[in-house]
């Protein structure tokens, strides 16, 4: 297999776990919003296990693609589920539940990929299939761990920012939310340029180890 074929295979193997990671986390958040009284995400069709329902072409494909080329930590995002604490039961607690649902979905998916990685060793009679599954599982663990860390960064519109916004007075809240449409890109640029790379990798490794500890 020449370099161009390997590169194409590398990109293909990243797409599947990345699409699942960003899409399923938004579905989990939308389902929780609906459970707690806000049916708007469900009406928008976001409660779906179909990854194409929630994909964002830039956040799910282009940004991860550029970061892979740079061998930088990978981040990605889907079409976001807006969390409106005023529509939810228990308001602040409801907002925390939605945020937890997103984080828990990525933790669960990372754990699932750990199981797939573990059982892939029993496919040694089929080395090429074992290699593909092994590689995809490692990508799945990594992207889900990265999303957990990414959404704990207190910059809007990361998930934790909804919790912060829900307790801020009106004027500080409006200032804080100025990055709502560009926060993703700001974080992606910081990673692309290599700032805090070692710190980010260390935090992702911690999240990956935690997901492994839950199943193995």
Secondary structure, 3 states (H helix, E strand, C coil): CCHHHHHHHHHHHHHHHHHHHHHHHHHHHHHHHHHCCCCHHHHCCCCCCCHHHCECHHHHHHHHHHHHHCCCCCCCCECCCCCCHHHCCCCHHHHHHHHHHHHHHHHHHHHHHHHHHHHHHHHCCCHHHHHHHHHHHHHHHHHHHHHHHHCCCCCCCCHHHHHHHHHCCHHHHHHHHHHCCCHHHHHHHHHHCCCCHHHHHHHHHHHHHHHHHCCC
